[in-house]
Amino acid sequence: MATIPAPAEGQEVAVLASGCFWGTEFYLQKIPGVLATTCGYTGGMVKNPTYREVCSKRTGHYEAVHVVFDPAQVSFEEIARVFFETHDPTQRNGQGPDIGPQYRSAVFFQDQAQREVSEKLVGMLEAKGHDVATEILP
């Protein structure tokens, strides 16, 4: 089990799911101001699930990336924009060839401000005619 770095004072956290967590992490860790990323599972019913349990499609987990960032260097909105630009937020139940509920797209907001930014970005995509599958969850 990976240790998730706790944010220091003045740092913030984002939790994002968009398919295989390795691919999501690849893009997010390149953003200046992102201090740490950790891949793991979130949103499910089993505490500390194994890969095999998650792949059984019965735990309800998402593959996700926990991002610690410095808001003085990068905003949550900038991170969320990269998130939406680097996966297909309209694909349901997977990303590309990775199909299954663990590969769903979601933003796990940490506060009301992150929720509002996420909803705004989804609204912008929907205004362009996209049927967005990305979930906005606490």
Rosetta blueprint (number, residue, H / E / L):
1 M L
2 A L
3 T L
4 I L
5 P L
6 A L
7 P L
8 A L
9 E L
10 G L
11 Q L
12 E E
13 V E
14 A E
15 V E
16 L E
17 A E
18 S E
19 G L
20 C L
21 F H
22 W H
23 G H
24 T H
25 E H
26 F H
27 Y H
28 L H
29 Q L
30 K L
31 I L
32 P L
33 G L
34 V E
35 L E
36 A E
37 T E
38 T E
39 C E
40 G E
41 Y E
42 T E
43 G L
44 G L
45 M L
46 V L
47 K L
48 N L
49 P L
50 T L
51 Y H
52 R H
53 E H
54 V H
55 C H
56 S L
57 K L
58 R L
59 T L
60 G L
61 H L
62 Y E
63 E E
64 A E
65 V E
66 H E
67 V E
68 V E
69 F E
70 D L
71 P L
72 A L
73 Q L
74 V L
75 S L
76 F H
77 E H
78 E H
79 I H
80 A H
81 R H
82 V H
83 F H
84 F H
85 E H
86 T L
87 H L
88 D L
89 P L
90 T L
91 Q L
92 R L
93 N L
94 G E
95 Q E
96 G L
97 P L
98 D E
99 I E
100 G L
101 P H
102 Q H
103 Y H
104 R L
105 S E
106 A E
107 V E
108 F E
109 F L
110 Q L
111 D L
112 Q H
113 A H
114 Q H
115 R H
116 E H
117 V H
118 S H
119 E H
120 K H
121 L H
122 V H
123 G H
124 M H
125 L H
126 E H
127 A H
128 K L
129 G L
130 H L
131 D L
132 V L
133 A L
134 T L
135 E E
136 I E
137 L E
138 P L
